[in-house]
Amino acid sequence: MLFKPMRKLSFSIINWFFLVIVISCLLLSCQQKTSTEFTSWQAYRGDEGSNAYSQLDQINTKNVKQLKVAWIYRTGDSSQYNNLECNPIIVNNVLYGISPRLKTFAVNAKTGKEIWVFNPFEKNSNNSGVGRGLMYWKGGDEERIYMFAGNKLIALNAKTGKQIMNFGNSIYFDLTKYLLNIDD
């Protein structure tokens, strides 16, 4: 009789121990993953989730008034008939942007020095349109910038600005091709 209460006590301690372990494991598995680093801006509004957030903290509410212009980049074109609705993206210290006439450009993000410019239209064309942004993509050793000009989705080599000639059906992807004949 002397050992029965001990058995009940030791049994309840073991149960309590396992309960604490199970609850701890459940709580740990519910934690949000914090492995994503928001230190680059590779897509419109920062990332595929459009979070518009950066972990970078070099500039903050205490020192923002002390900022001075480091460089200015002028595209050299303008258009009264366009609607530029995009923000530049920054990848590996390169800023990629779009001009009012939809020229895509790359500049060194630290110095503002132009790296390349791609004009999707003929040399002296007055074409423009709506510019809603760029997208960066990397696969293996290949890096691309995707941009839009009218109904065309165009792929560019991110390092050189050269158009990727084997992209889509004929050097670009026509975004309206499959929209016009829905019943076919």
VEXFIPA-806028 format. One record per atom (N, C-alpha, C): z negated, y negated, x negated. Coordinates in steps of 0.001 Angstrom, whole numbers, padded with zeros to 6 digits, always signed. Last residue first. Layout:
# VEXFIPA-806028
ZYX...
This chain:
# VEXFIPA-806028
+080027-030187+012441+080884-029261+011681+080110-028178+011004+078280-032001+013553+078631-030828+014330+079448-029804+013566+078135-034101+011696+076946-033292+011935+077293-031980+012657+079713-035819+009795+080182-034719+010634+079040-033729+010875+078157-037714+008370+079228-038147+009250+079676-037062+010226+076394-036583+006592+075852-037260+007768+076925-037579+008791+077502-035631+004321+077091-034640+005287+076486-035264+006548+078134-038083+002974+079132-037019+003169+078742-036053+004278+076311-040002+002292+076838-040014+003661+077752-038838+003959+075679-039741-000391+074614-039543+000591+075111-039523+002036+077246-038208-002922+077537-039077-001782+076536-038785-000670+076297-038226-006197+076105-037492-004943+076287-038470-003793+078583-038336-008965+077491-038887-008169+077359-038013-006924+080562-036866-010186+079750-037756-011014+078657-038511-010256+081124-035352-007685+082108-036009-008556+081429-037156-009293+078932-034003-006622+080283-033494-006374+081316-034101-007305+076225-033958-009019+076778-034049-007664+078174-033482-007574+077033-034493-012405+076022-034576-011353+076702-034695-009990+078385-034645-014782+078481-033403-014015+077420-033351-012916+077860-037070-016051+079164-036880-015433+079302-035578-014636+075465-039353-016027+075624-037909-016200+076833-037488-015372+075922-042440-017651+075978-041679-016409+076197-040208-016708+073643-043642-020100+074979-043120-019763+074891-042291-018494+071196-044392-020976+071749-045124-019848+073136-044661-019447+069797-043066-022983+071005-043811-023344+071551-044682-022217+067488-041933-021873+067434-042493-023228+068617-043395-023550+068121-040966-019358+067045-041945-019482+066993-042597-020854+071252-040730-018030+070462-040250-019152+069402-041316-019421+071356-040893-014465+071587-041494-015775+070740-040784-016821+072866-040215-011385+071947-039744-012415+072354-040343-013755+073074-041701-008188+073637-041574-009530+072541-041134-010491+074080-041614-004966+072929-041300-005800+073495-040949-007172+075743-043933-002914+075803-043004-004050+074440-042854-004711+076095-045879-001056+075852-044526-000555+075803-043483-001670+074810-048348-003080+075469-048086-001806+075090-046713-001299+073315-046766-005498+074256-047877-005385+075084-047608-004138+070262-045618-006907+071172-045682-005767+072058-046911-005875+069217-043407-009589+069322-044710-008945+070343-044641-007816+067225-041578-011781+068065-041533-010584+068032-042908-009936+067142-040731-015084+066783-041790-014150+067757-041653-012985+066027-037899-017007+066991-038620-016177+066318-039758-015406+065939-035847-019813+065246-036882-019056+066291-037687-018294+065690-032603-021219+066503-033580-020492+065629-034539-019694+064253-030582-022258+064539-031716-023147+065300-032829-022445+062713-029767-019278+062961-029324-020654+063131-030529-021557+063165-032372-017267+063272-030920-017212+063646-030409-018589+062111-035225-015563+062214-034548-016852+062238-033047-016610+062900-038246-013900+062785-036788-013840+062912-036237-015254+062229-041191-012069+062311-040527-013365+062135-039029-013156+063894-043372-009909+063051-042183-010039+063292-041572-011397+063874-046645-008443+064362-045651-009379+063417-044464-009371+064623-048760-005592+063860-048174-006669+064585-047123-007467+066141-050030-003712+064795-049604-003328+064051-048870-004425+068329-052447-003173+067799-051680-004295+066361-051291-003997+071146-053006-001262+069704-052839-001219+069282-051965-002401+073666-054855-002989+073185-054078-001857+071678-054016-001879+076772-055714-004455+075319-055598-004558+074884-054766-003361+079754-056765-006054+079012-055838-005204+077517-055926-005480+081463-058204-007513+080381-058958-006886+079547-058072-005970+082752-057004-010655+082521-056843-009227+081369-057722-008753+083666-056794-013228+083483-058130-012658+083248-058097-011150+083529-053824-013633+083017-054838-014552+082739-056202-013920+082446-051893-010759+083458-052336-011718+082951-053567-012460+079031-050593-010689+080250-051134-010090+081247-051513-011180+076726-049888-011987+077369-048864-011160+078694-049313-010543+075882-050488-015224+076450-051177-014065+077182-050136-013224+073092-050204-017238+074141-049442-016569+074573-050214-015332+071812-051013-020407+072100-051488-019046+073219-050624-018494+069160-050470-022853+070474-050226-022270+070568-050836-020878+067110-051989-024091+067547-050721-024681+068945-050368-024177+065848-055216-024789+066750-054379-023997+067171-053147-024775+062484-055927-025366+063813-055777-025958+064638-054789-025135+059887-056127-024575+060890-056680-023683+062304-056552-024216+057763-054962-025953+058425-056125-026537+059400-056824-025590+056701-052887-024404+055805-053686-025246+056449-054990-025698+058783-051634-023104+057721-052221-022285+056755-053082-023104+062098-052076-023742+060862-051678-024388+059722-052384-023658+064114-051425-020854+063618-052319-021896+062347-051723-022497+066946-050601-019014+065769-050079-019698+065391-051068-020785+068504-051022-015769+068267-051382-017169+066999-050718-017688+071120-051057-013449+069895-050407-013893+069733-050710-015373+072331-053387-011200+072451-052857-012552+071101-052247-012911+072202-054574-008689+071972-053138-008805+072312-052561-010175+072102-057275-008738+073418-056660-008489+073394-055156-008738+069410-057758-009424+069892-058104-008089+071268-057521-007747+068496-054746-011321+068796-056167-011199+069251-056474-009764+065835-052504-011830+067122-052758-011182+067295-054266-011040+064262-050734-014628+064315-051589-013450+065726-051725-012919+061917-049260-016765+063221-049116-016106+063194-049961-014846+060313-049529-019791+060330-050051-018430+061759-049923-017910+058772-047282-021908+060064-047849-021518+059952-048277-020061+056493-045858-022615+056647-047240-023111+058036-047822-022882+056835-043510-021006+056871-043468-022474+057175-044834-023087+057833-045316-018255+057687-043963-018776+057817-044040-020296+057579-047242-015420+057333-047221-016865+057052-045785-017284+059623-048917-013010+058800-047777-013401+058651-047812-014920+059607-051825-010855+060035-051066-012025+059135-049852-012230+060060-051691-007312+059256-052080-008460+059743-051283-009660+062170-053106-004754+061726-052045-005649+060748-052597-006675+064152-054428-003119+062866-053943-002618+062356-052814-003501+066402-056849-002770+065784-056076-003840+064367-055708-003427+069122-057311-001162+067729-057196-000767+067066-056275-001786+071851-059658-001419+071173-058387-001640+069730-058452-001167+073303-061973-001417+073553-061011-000349+072820-059687-000543+073067-063556-003567+072455-064070-002340+072585-063080-001195+072240-062499-006769+073055-062275-005583+072330-062832-004382+072584-062570-010338+071852-062838-009099+072804-062604-007938+072082-061797-013803+072857-061801-012567+071946-062118-011387+070470-061666-016001+071724-062398-016126+072590-062338-014882+067984-060578-016303+069104-059667-016052+070444-060361-016170+065528-061269-018661+066459-061854-017694+067670-060935-017553+062209-060758-019331+063537-060143-019394+064388-060746-018295+059686-062031-021340+060436-062184-020091+061784-061524-020312+056395-061334-022660+057846-061401-022761+058443-061567-021372+053748-062055-022198+054102-061414-023468+055610-061483-023708+051820-064563-020821+053120-063896-020751+053465-063344-022131+048332-063791-020861+049432-064700-021166+050724-063898-021106+045110-063495-019325+046433-062958-019663+047435-064069-019926+042715-064394-018412+043023-064671-019815+044414-064186-020226+042307-063443-015897+042626-064878-016041+043020-065245-017466+041482-060807-016320+042846-061054-015833+043252-062526-015982+038910-060075-017034+039771-060660-018063+041174-061027-017578+037575-059153-014737+036879-060079-015644+037816-060752-016642+039196-057335-013459+038894-058592-012769+038207-059606-013678+041280-056058-016173+040357-055913-015054+040041-057282-014456+043087-054144-018387+043094-055385-017615+042217-055151-016400+042377-051592-019181+042409-052650-020181+042418-054027-019522+042412-049347-017616+041402-050364-017325+041343-051477-018367+044300-046965-015855+044232-047861-016998+043281-049010-016672+044672-045508-013637+043361-045397-014269+043208-046351-015436+046348-046836-010837+046380-046533-012256+044961-046477-012789+048077-046438-007756+046831-046500-008503+047080-046177-009968+049822-045816-005631+049729-047189-006141+048436-047408-006919+050461-043381-004430+049067-043811-004414+048849-045231-004931+052708-041777-003706+052685-043231-003472+051265-043791-003458+052979-039189-004504+052115-039437-003349+052003-040908-002990+054443-039326-006819+055086-038748-005639+054268-038970-004370+053379-042572-008109+053608-041138-008192+054222-040635-006903+053896-045506-008075+053077-044790-009042+053333-043314-009198+055663-046762-006357+054232-046804-006021+053396-045841-006873+058283-044809-007548+057900-045913-006688+056452-045742-006246+057349-043246-010670+058038-043279-009379+057565-044492-008603+055825-043374-012927+057130-042728-013023+057938-042757-011739+053681-044707-014599+054220-045173-013322+055646-044671-013250+050608-043435-016000+052008-043851-016097+052484-044201-014697+048086-042572-015497+048246-043511-016602+049699-043887-016843+046302-040770-013903+047172-041809-013380+047317-042892-014448+045984-037370-014269+045752-038661-014897+046772-039647-014361+044420-034732-012718+045563-035623-012677+045184-036950-013308+041990-033441-012651+042792-033270-013852+044013-034190-013867+040215-033255-010648+040328-034562-011288+041180-034487-012546+040080-031771-007522+040558-031642-008890+040733-033041-009465+037095-031884-005651+038471-032296-005847+038838-032109-007304+035103-029025-004822+035297-030256-005569+036779-030569-005675+034788-026556-003709+035212-027635-002816+035443-028949-003547+033715-024938-005627+035115-024710-005262+035653-025803-004350+031076-025834-005658+031932-026083-006813+033405-025892-006476+030203-024819-003179+030225-026264-003432+031124-026611-004608+030422-022042-003640+031177-022687-002572+031290-024185-002800+028581-021720-005735+030006-021400-005940+030874-022053-004882+026214-022442-004403+026683-023206-005563+028163-022963-005826+026062-020397-002480+026215-021801-002048+026729-022660-003200+025735-018177-004227+026870-018250-003301+027104-019687-002854+023296-018856-005511+024527-018664-006290+025750-018793-005390+021537-018908-003334+021739-020121-004140+023031-020015-004943+021712-016206-002554+022093-017269-001625+022377-018569-002371+020627-014914-004797+022032-014712-004445+022537-015785-003488+017953-015911-004582+018740-016125-005787+020238-015984-005489+017155-014855-002106+017197-016312-002304+018084-016644-003513+017212-012097-002706+018067-012661-001646+018231-014161-001840+015230-012075-004697+016604-011675-005025+017573-012217-003976+013057-012839-003134+013454-013666-004282+014883-013339-004685+012920-010723-001335+013265-012044-000819+013640-012995-001950+012158-008654-003107+013397-008555-002346+013816-009923-001823+009658-009510-003962+010744-009433-004934+012097-009323-004229+008303-009328-001471+008390-010598-002175+009549-010577-003169+008510-006607-000891+009054-007601+000035+009246-008940-000655+007192-005578-003139+008587-005241-002889+009213-006245-001934+004646-006596-002752+005406-006998-003920+006885-006706-003721+003831-005218-000437+004044-006668-000379+004843-007173-001577+003775-002523-001616+004711-002911-000564+004871-004432-000449+001726-001958-003413+003030-002369-003932+004017-002826-002859-000515-001149-001967-000631-002303-002824+000745-002828-003264+000000+001198-000809+000000+000000+000000+000000-001258-000849
